[in-house]
Amino acid sequence: MIFGRSERGKPPVEPVTLKILVAGGFGVGKTTLVGAVSEIRPLRTEELLTEAGRPVDDTTGVERKHTTTVAMDFGRITLREDLVLYLFGTPGQERFWFMWDELSEGALGAVVLADTRRLEDCFAAVDYFERRSIPFLVGVNCFEGSARYPAEAVRRALDLDADVPVVLCDARDRESVKEVLIGVVQHAMAHAAGRRGALTS
């Protein structure tokens, strides 16, 4: 089916569009995740790392990384005929965090991407979404050569609430990323339904 058209005899379907953030530490795979699943050529705002940034950019564990996102990544994926996700990847370095408030405006939910070799790098993103009551899912990006830990071990290490989903994923793999996005949409909608129920009770 061509986007925006329906079968003959049926009126065009106007899809619901949802905004999802992809956050996490520097070098965790946010740009890769957006690029792996986007059906359009993703917008990227990457710049080369420079000597000037060396004192503030901790490249421990990602020594081969030569670029960094300075504004955002943007992509789009159609999950169903009537459901389109807009993906906004946030910059990972602390000096660019001032942009998170604008990027998070109107977001349904977020994916916090984590690397078990540098788990502490995603604490700031977890804290950000908890403080603003934005529902989020933690996606553990399983890098080659890194130790694999059960989802519950990651949950304990991050001190997450029991209802926050934790899933293992491969940010390079389209099907793996789709499962992560479906998970965050389901979690965000359940969160919204719970809040409506609390307001009406």
N, C-alpha and C positions, 0 to 999 in steps of 0.2 A: 504493500500500500504506500502511495506517495503521501508524504507528510501534509496534513491539512485537507486531504480528500477522503471521502468515504466510498463504500461500495455504491454501485449505481442504484438510484432510487432512494438512497438515504441522504439526509441532510449532512453537510460537513460537520465533523466533530471539532468543537473548540476545545483544545486540550487545556487541562489545568497545569499551570506552571508553578514549580516549587523551587525555592532557593536553598541549596545545601552548601555549607562551608566545609572546606578540607583544611584542617589545621594540624599543627605539630611542630616539632623542633626542626632545626636547620639540618638539611640533608636526609630527611626521613623518607622522602619519596612522594611528596605532595604533587609536584609537577608531573612526575611519572604517572601517578594514579589518574590525574585529570586527563592526560594525554592518552592513556590506555583505553579509556572508555568513551571519550568524546566523539560524537558523530560529525562534528565540524572540526576544522583545523583549530586547535586550541590557541587562544590568545596567551602569550607568555611575555612576562616582563623580566627576563633574566639578564643579568649583567655579569661580566667577569669579576671574580674575586681579585682584589688588588693588594699590594703590600700595605697600603694605608689601612685596610680593614683587618689585617692580620692580628693586631692586638685585641680586637673585639669579637672576631669570628673564630669560635672554637671549632676547628676542623678535626679534632680527635675522633678517630673512627671513620672519618669520611675524607681521608687525605687526598683521594683522587678526584674530589669534587672541585670544579674550577669555576662554576657559576652559581649565582644566587638569585632568588626571586626578590625584586625590590618593590613591587606593588601588588600584583596578584596574578594568578592563573585563572583562565575562564574557559569552560567547556559546556557542552550540552549533550544530554542523552535522552532519547525517548524510551521510556520503560514500557508504556502501553500506548495505544492509539489516543487515549485521553489523558495521558500523564507524561509531562516533560520535566526533567530536572535541569536546572542551571547550576553549574558547579563553580564555586569561587574558592580557589586555593589561596590561603593567606601566606604572607611572608613569615619565615620562621625565626629570623633574627630579632633580638630584643629591640634594636634601634628602629625597627619598622612596625612595632606593635601598635603605634598610634593609629594605624590604618584599620585595625580590627573592628573598632566601633562602627565605622561606616560600612564595612563589608558585612557585618553581622545584622545590619538593619533589615528587617523583614525575612530573616532566615527561618525556615521551618525547623532545621536541625543541623547537626554538624558531625563530621567524622574527625576524630582525633587519631592521627596516624602515629604509631609508636614503634620504636626500634629497641628491642630488649638489650642491646649492647649499650644503649644510652637512654634508658627509660626515664631518667630524671628530666630529659629535655622536653617531655610532653606534660610535665606538671603544670606549667603556666597555662597551657591550653585547657586542661581539665579544670583548673581553678577558674579560668575566665568564663567558661560555659556554665559551671555550677553556680557562680555568683549571679549570673544573669538569667538563670533558669531556662537556658536554651538546651533542649534535649540533645544528647550526643551519644555516639557509639565509639568505642575504642577499637581501631583496626590495627592489629599487630602485624607489621610488614615483615615477612619472614625472609630476611636477607640470606643469601648463600653463605655458608660458613658460620652463621650465628647459631647459638644454642636455641633450641625450641623449648618453650615452656607452655604448660597447659594454660588455658584462658583463665582459670580460677587463680592460678599463681600470679598472673599479671594483675588480676583484679585486686588481690591482697596487697601486692607491691604498690599499687596506685591508690589504695584505700578508697575504692569506688563503692558507691551504693549498690545494693544487690540488684536493682532493676536496670543498671547501665549495662547494655550488651557489650561483650568483649569477643571479638572474632579474629581468627588468624587469616591472613590474606597474603596475596602476592600483588603488589601495586603495578606490576608489569602485565598482568593477565586480565584481559577484558572480562571474562566470566567471573573471576574472583572478585573484581571490583564491583561488578553488577550486584553480586550477592551482598556486598558491604552496603551499597546504596539502598537496595531494597530493605535491608535490615534497619538502616537509620530512618527511612521513611516510615516503616511500621512502628518503630519505637516512638518517633515523634508524634504520630497520629494517636497512639495509645496514650501518650503523655497528655496530649491535648484533650482527649476524651475523659481522662481522669480529672483534669482541671475543671472541665465543664460539669462533670458529675459532682465535684466538691462544691461548686458554686450554686448548684440547684438543690443540694441536699440541706 
